[in-house]
Amino acid sequence: MANPHLDDQQRSATVRRLMSARRAVRDAKAKGDPAAEAAAHRMVDKAKRALGERGPVWWSDGTPDFNRHMAKNSPYATWYADLSEDAGSG
């Protein structure tokens, strides 16, 4: 989830940079250029940090950050398991 404190213009510009960086990763992989791919991954990371999706948490309610955890290994494990069961019943 992106930081809701970013203004629309800032968020939009950062998302454009993120999408451009992701295309650069794809293109570098297609060309078999590991140096360009590594540079593109760094651009993706930089954009994600600017959006608040990585790095220090932007919220201040004391809630822990589980963004980099698998749902099944977090306090959301039961909720996640219920989703899997619901998907099988449709």
N, C-alpha and C positions, 0 to 999 in steps of 0.2 A: 504494500500500500504506500502510495506516495504521501509525502508530507502535506497535509491540507493547509498549512500555513503559507505555502508557495502561492504567489499570485498567478492568475491565469496565463499571463504573458511569459513569466519565468518558467512555469511548468510546461507550457507548449514548446518553448524553445529547447528545453532540456529533453523532452520526449523526442523532438526531431533529431537532436544529437544522438540520443540513444538508438533510434532506428537507423540512423546513418552508420553508427558504429557496428550494429548488428549486421548490416549489409556488408560492411568491410570485413567482418569475421567470415561471413559466407564466401565472399569473393576470394579472400586469402586462402581459405580451405580449398576452394575449387582450383586455385592456381598452384597449390602445394607449396605455399610460401610461409614457413613457420615464423619467420621474423615479423612479417606483416600481420599474421594471425595473432601473435602475442601482443603486438602494438594495438590491434583492434580490440582485443579482450581488455586491455588496460583502458581504452576509451569507453567501453561498455561499463566497466567498473566505476570509472569517474562519473559517468552520467547517472548511474544508479545511486551513487553516493549523493550526488547533487539533488536527486529526487527524494532522498531520505529512505530508499529501499535497502541500503547497506550502510554500514558505519554506525556511528552513535545514534541511539534512539532519539526521536524528535518529540516523543510524548513525555509528559511529566507526572503521570498518575501513579508511578511506582510499579506498574505492571512489567513483568520481565519480558524480554524479547525472545520470542520463539520463531522468528522468521527463518532462521537457518537450521531449523529442526524438522525432521519428518513428523507429520501429524501423529503417527502411531507411537512416537517416542516423546510425546508431549502431554500436557494436561488435556489436550483435545483428542486423545486416543479413543475414548468412548464415542464421541461425536463422529469421528472419522469412520469407525467401525460401523456405526449406524448408517452412514452414507453408503458404504459398500453393500450392506444388506438391502437397503432400499433400491439400489441399482439392479440387484439381482431379481427383484420381485416385479419389475416392470415389464 
